[in-house]
Amino acid sequence: MSRTRDDDTPVLIVAHGSPSDPESQEIALRDLADRVGALAGGRRIGGVTLAAEGRFDAMVETLGTPLLYPYFMARGWFTGKVLAERAKARGLEVMAPFGVEPALVACAADKLRQVLAEQGWTAAETSLLVAAHGSAVSRTSADSAHAFADAMRARLGFATTRCGFVEQAPFLAEAAQGPAQSICLPFFALNSGHMLDDVPDALEGARFAGPVLASFIDWPETPALIADSLQEYFATAR
């Protein structure tokens, strides 16, 4: 399918959401969409989760024929199958997910430099722990986290980088038992489920005492990263 060339094409930001608490994440996605929209030159931007039953179809109907922006961290099962099948059924285009945005690496590196400066640490004497979801059935999620950790080490020169996962080995509770001088970067799009329970519980159990960054939806830079990506997408589609 060819790219959309209409400057008025709306965009729908789609996340997985939280099946146990769908409404709070619906609110978070709508807020993210509003913040992206404020930077997107008047383009209509919607936000929705797959966990909220019926909301995806309703938002597509409201927006018309939106471009889909997957607010996921990897090209995994939900983006490659669930969302892709829904998009195909409706003739919708799908962008690459947030987690593989090229600009995300530079943004995260800047954020980590700031944390290092606040702590009075050097990267060469500090370990980076990337806390991620992982998957018992697919390597894509873990591979994305490892690639991100490798990129941070290449840019900043951390003494070590390691990944710990919620749903596969090495599990976070084990991986967090590393050097005392460590920073944890959660590789999670939303501040829900795993970020509210599993990640803090694992870090507490491992007596992890270093700084822990927020999930990406709480980064002030995230709306601009998405808005810039949309601008580039539409510019190259003309």
C-alpha positions as CSV (number, residue, x, y, z in Angstrom):
1,M,0.0,0.0,0.0
2,S,1.4,3.4,-0.9
3,R,1.8,6.1,1.7
4,T,-0.9,8.6,2.4
5,R,-0.1,11.9,0.7
6,D,-2.9,14.1,2.2
7,D,-1.6,16.7,4.7
8,D,-5.0,16.5,6.5
9,T,-4.7,12.8,7.1
10,P,-5.5,12.1,10.8
11,V,-3.3,9.9,13.0
12,L,-4.3,7.4,15.6
13,I,-1.7,6.5,18.3
14,V,-2.4,3.0,19.4
15,A,-1.0,1.3,22.6
16,H,-1.7,-2.0,24.2
17,G,-3.1,-0.6,27.4
18,S,-4.0,-2.4,30.6
19,P,-6.7,-5.1,30.5
20,S,-7.1,-4.8,34.3
21,D,-7.5,-1.0,34.2
22,P,-8.2,0.1,30.6
23,E,-9.8,3.4,31.4
24,S,-6.7,5.0,33.1
25,Q,-4.6,4.1,30.0
26,E,-7.2,5.4,27.7
27,I,-6.9,8.7,29.5
28,A,-3.1,8.6,29.2
29,L,-3.3,7.9,25.5
30,R,-5.7,10.7,24.9
31,D,-3.5,13.1,26.8
32,L,-0.5,11.9,24.8
33,A,-2.4,12.4,21.6
34,D,-3.3,16.0,22.7
35,R,0.3,16.8,23.4
36,V,1.4,15.4,20.0
37,G,-1.4,17.3,18.3
38,A,-0.3,20.6,19.8
39,L,3.0,20.1,18.0
40,A,1.6,18.7,14.8
41,G,0.4,21.8,13.1
42,G,-3.3,21.2,13.5
43,R,-3.4,17.6,12.3
44,R,-6.1,15.6,14.1
45,I,-4.4,13.1,16.5
46,G,-6.3,10.5,18.4
47,G,-5.2,8.0,21.1
48,V,-6.5,4.6,21.9
49,T,-5.6,1.3,23.5
50,L,-6.3,-2.2,22.3
51,A,-7.3,-3.2,25.8
52,A,-10.4,-1.0,25.9
53,E,-13.0,-3.1,24.1
54,G,-14.5,-1.4,21.1
55,R,-12.5,1.8,21.4
56,F,-10.2,1.2,18.5
57,D,-13.0,0.7,16.0
58,A,-14.8,3.7,17.4
59,M,-11.8,5.9,17.0
60,V,-11.2,4.8,13.5
61,E,-14.8,5.6,12.6
62,T,-14.4,9.0,14.3
63,L,-11.2,9.9,12.5
64,G,-12.1,8.4,9.1
65,T,-9.0,6.8,7.6
66,P,-6.2,7.5,10.1
67,L,-2.5,6.6,9.8
68,L,-1.8,4.3,12.7
69,Y,1.2,5.0,15.0
70,P,2.0,2.0,17.3
71,Y,3.0,3.2,20.7
72,F,4.8,0.0,21.4
73,M,8.4,-0.7,22.2
74,A,9.1,-3.4,19.6
75,R,8.0,-4.9,16.3
76,G,6.4,-7.7,18.2
77,W,3.2,-9.9,18.1
78,F,0.8,-7.0,18.8
79,T,2.2,-4.7,16.2
80,G,3.1,-7.4,13.6
81,K,-0.1,-9.4,13.9
82,V,-2.9,-8.0,16.0
83,L,-2.6,-4.4,14.9
84,A,-1.5,-5.3,11.4
85,E,-4.5,-7.5,10.8
86,R,-6.9,-4.8,12.1
87,A,-5.2,-2.2,9.8
88,K,-5.3,-4.5,6.8
89,A,-9.0,-5.1,7.3
90,R,-9.7,-1.4,7.2
91,G,-7.1,-0.4,4.6
92,L,-5.0,1.6,7.0
93,E,-1.3,2.3,7.0
94,V,0.9,1.5,10.0
95,M,4.1,3.3,10.9
96,A,7.0,1.7,12.7
97,P,6.6,1.5,16.5
98,F,7.8,4.1,19.0
99,G,10.5,1.8,20.4
100,V,12.5,1.8,17.1
101,E,12.4,5.6,16.5
102,P,16.0,6.5,15.6
103,A,15.7,9.7,17.6
104,L,14.8,7.8,20.7
105,V,18.4,6.6,21.2
106,A,19.8,10.1,21.2
107,C,17.0,11.3,23.5
108,A,17.6,8.5,26.0
109,A,21.4,9.2,25.9
110,D,20.8,12.8,26.8
111,K,18.5,11.8,29.6
112,L,21.1,9.4,31.0
113,R,23.8,12.0,30.8
114,Q,21.6,14.3,32.9
115,V,21.1,11.5,35.5
116,L,24.9,10.8,35.6
117,A,25.6,14.6,36.1
118,E,23.0,14.8,38.9
119,Q,24.6,11.8,40.7
120,G,28.1,13.1,40.1
121,W,28.9,9.8,38.4
122,T,30.9,8.9,35.2
123,A,29.4,6.4,32.7
124,A,32.7,4.5,32.8
125,E,32.1,3.7,36.5
126,T,28.4,3.1,36.2
127,S,26.2,0.1,35.1
128,L,23.0,0.5,33.1
129,L,20.1,-1.8,33.8
130,V,17.4,-1.9,31.1
131,A,14.2,-3.2,32.6
132,A,11.9,-4.6,29.9
133,H,8.9,-6.7,29.2
134,G,10.3,-9.7,27.4
135,S,8.2,-12.5,26.0
136,A,7.9,-16.3,26.6
137,V,6.9,-16.8,22.9
138,S,8.9,-14.3,20.9
139,R,12.5,-13.0,20.8
140,T,11.6,-9.7,19.4
141,S,10.8,-7.9,22.6
142,A,14.1,-9.0,24.3
143,D,16.1,-8.3,21.2
144,S,14.8,-4.7,21.1
145,A,15.8,-4.2,24.7
146,H,19.2,-5.6,24.2
147,A,19.7,-3.5,21.1
148,F,18.7,-0.4,23.0
149,A,21.1,-1.3,25.9
150,D,23.9,-1.8,23.4
151,A,23.2,1.6,21.8
152,M,23.4,3.3,25.2
153,R,26.7,1.6,26.0
154,A,28.1,2.6,22.6
155,R,27.1,6.2,23.0
156,L,27.9,6.8,26.7
157,G,30.5,4.1,27.6
158,F,28.8,2.5,30.5
159,A,31.0,0.1,32.5
160,T,28.4,-2.6,31.8
161,T,24.9,-2.9,30.5
162,R,22.4,-5.6,31.3
163,C,18.8,-6.3,30.6
164,G,16.2,-7.8,33.0
165,F,12.8,-9.0,32.0
166,V,9.3,-9.4,33.5
167,E,8.3,-12.4,31.4
168,Q,11.5,-14.2,30.5
169,A,15.0,-14.9,31.8
170,P,17.1,-13.2,32.9
171,F,14.3,-12.0,35.1
172,L,14.5,-8.4,36.5
173,A,14.8,-9.4,40.1
174,E,18.0,-11.3,39.2
175,A,19.5,-8.8,36.8
176,A,19.0,-5.9,39.2
177,Q,21.4,-7.6,41.7
178,G,24.4,-5.9,40.0
179,P,26.8,-3.2,40.8
180,A,25.7,-0.7,43.4
181,Q,26.4,2.3,41.1
182,S,23.7,1.6,38.6
183,I,20.9,3.4,36.7
184,C,17.7,1.7,35.7
185,L,16.0,2.6,32.4
186,P,12.6,1.0,32.1
187,F,11.9,0.1,28.5
188,F,8.2,0.5,28.8
189,A,5.9,2.8,26.8
190,L,3.2,3.2,29.5
191,N,3.0,3.8,33.2
192,S,0.7,0.8,33.9
193,G,0.7,-2.8,35.1
194,H,4.3,-3.9,35.0
195,M,5.7,-0.4,35.7
196,L,3.4,0.1,38.7
197,D,3.9,-3.4,40.2
198,D,6.4,-5.8,38.7
199,V,9.3,-3.4,38.1
200,P,9.3,-1.7,41.5
201,D,8.7,-5.0,43.3
202,A,11.7,-6.6,41.5
203,L,13.9,-3.7,42.2
204,E,13.0,-3.5,45.8
205,G,13.5,-7.3,46.2
206,A,17.0,-6.9,44.7
207,R,17.7,-3.9,46.9
208,F,18.4,-1.8,43.8
209,A,19.3,1.7,45.1
210,G,20.2,3.6,42.0
211,P,18.1,6.1,40.1
212,V,15.1,4.7,38.1
213,L,13.8,6.7,35.1
214,A,10.2,7.1,34.3
215,S,8.3,5.1,31.6
216,F,8.4,6.9,28.2
217,I,4.9,8.3,28.3
218,D,6.1,10.5,31.2
219,W,9.1,11.8,29.4
220,P,8.5,15.5,28.4
221,E,10.4,14.7,25.1
222,T,8.1,11.9,24.0
223,P,5.4,14.0,22.2
224,A,8.0,15.9,20.2
225,L,9.7,12.6,19.2
226,I,6.3,11.4,17.8
227,A,5.4,14.7,16.2
228,D,8.8,14.9,14.5
229,S,8.5,11.4,13.2
230,L,5.0,12.1,11.8
231,Q,6.3,15.2,10.1
232,E,9.1,13.3,8.5
233,Y,6.7,10.5,7.4
234,F,4.3,12.8,5.7
235,A,7.1,14.9,4.2
236,T,8.7,11.9,2.5
237,A,5.3,10.7,1.3
238,R,4.7,13.8,-0.9
